[in-house]
Amino acid sequence: MIELDNLGMGYSLEQTQLKVLDGINLSVAYGETVAIVGSSGSGKTTLLIMLAGLEQPQSGEIKLDGITLNPLDADALADLRRDRLGIIFQSFHLVQSLTALANVALPLEIAGKPNARDLAREMLDKVGLAQRQNHYPTQLSGGEQQRVAIARALVHKPKLVLADEPTGNLDTATGATIIDLLFELNADVGSTLVLVTHDDEVARRCQRVLHLHHCLLFLSPLFFCTLYSLSAFLFFSSFSPYFSLSSSFSFFFFFFSLFLFSFFFFSF
């Protein structure tokens, strides 16, 4: 469903270039759920924005559902988002002048679906807001607004759902309910889900957790640190007789280097 090839992105700040993403390679299968975690400013939202075709990368290539995004113009990207993507924002981004029903029906009406309102009512019923369909966003709580946003993102059964901190503006109890709802409905629709979150519990519910750190994407920080420690061990073992699989010095060196790499990874 998703193929990223050597993706890079940065921004110009006065006379310097701020690198946000560098050499990102990623493959996500159809129906897979993937969490992207990392510290604030690590590039999580930037990556999601590029997956949505809202911003072009400086280098590399993005493929969604077999379609290369890079050469597409604004109209073609809008069509792709309409037909294949569902996007859930932290700040809901509901149209304030439309009711809950009209907000959910909006992507269907833009696509010209004749039964848009009926499908929207069904989805609102699934998120428990059948009785609130004629209310405006200002008349809904934060949790209810996010339910509407989830219903809007999934009503057209997209192949890919992108969720950017969907519980970031909600209290713990409401956030847990929203996440349960998101995973349940996403399983019903069968979409691929890419979820940006700071919540480790939410991330663990996904089939795969990826970490963004210093512009790079890793399967696991511990895996990264272990790999570097093993590389250091193999490098030095080719020069010194002290490095052998049976020596206590080798074990000490390996775990000490693992500690050092882990310390620097989590500190910066």
Disulfide bonds with the S-S distance in Angstrom:
none
